[in-house]
Amino acid sequence: MLTDTERQQAADALLQAERTLKPVPQLSRTYPAIELEDAYRIQGLWADARIAGGARMVGHKIGLTSRAMQMASKISEPDYGCILDDALFNDGAQIKASLFIKPRLEVELAFIMGEDLEGPGKRIYDVMRATEMVVPALEIIDYRTDVPRAITDTIADNAAFGAIVVGGRPVRPMDVDIRWVGATLSKNGIIEESGVSAAIMGHPAAGIAWLVNKLHVVGAGLKRGQIVLAGSFTRPVDIAAGDVIQVDYGPLGAIGVSFN
């Protein structure tokens, strides 16, 4: 475990990396005693500083939802981070690639909460009842520390969250089988990735239920109106200035975004 001073130093280092766009050494190397609890506390200190600077928390993201990624990270469950309003973009946005260090794009679904939801013991059907709508979304992931990274590095770094893009056709959660939402991601006119939402823990709402129960442990939950990114169902795709991205979700519409 780390001391409070070490946790604050780690959060300050991540804030510096975000400001300068220069990654810092892995926290797991700088602080070999770091544990998962430390990593989430560092994430919280980072978020507190960003909110104190004027950002507003609008939701949460879930990462490492695939078994392959969990095994690669030597962890048996997903991780989570927060979404701030200054990292929220709409369909058609032109985004400066220079806002990020090494951005990559993932295809996801976002749940918009229709009511508060708190643990413990919440399941998929509780999430579906509490969700107002589900919308197509893209997550831009970015790393503020050097690689290779331990899971504690990723968690402390707000679960590698960079930004979110929302668009397409919002649907009520029971209007479609959200396990079988398919999507293709094209970069500069070439299909780079495709996937189906059942790849997210068997059901996209499964990760949301996991998150609600994890948040309960730290005295928190999901709030009405919050956005929750359920996890990626494609591999991440590298992006750079000049790239044009089109993601086709079939009946759920499409998202287009460009980077300059």
Secondary structure, DSSP 8 states (H G I E B T S, - for coil): ---HHHHHHHHHHHHHHHHHT--B--HHHH-TT--HHHHHHHHHHHHHHHHHTT--EEEEEEE--SHHHHHHTT-SS-EEEEEEGGGEEETT-EE-GGGSSS-EEEEEEEEEESS-B--SS--HHHHHHHEEEEEEEEEEE--SB-SS--HHHHHHTGGGEEEEEE-S--B-TTTS-GGG-EEEEEETTEEEEEEEGGGTTTSHHHHHHHHHHHHHHTT--B-TT-EEE---SS--EE--TT-EEEEE-GGG-EEEEEE-
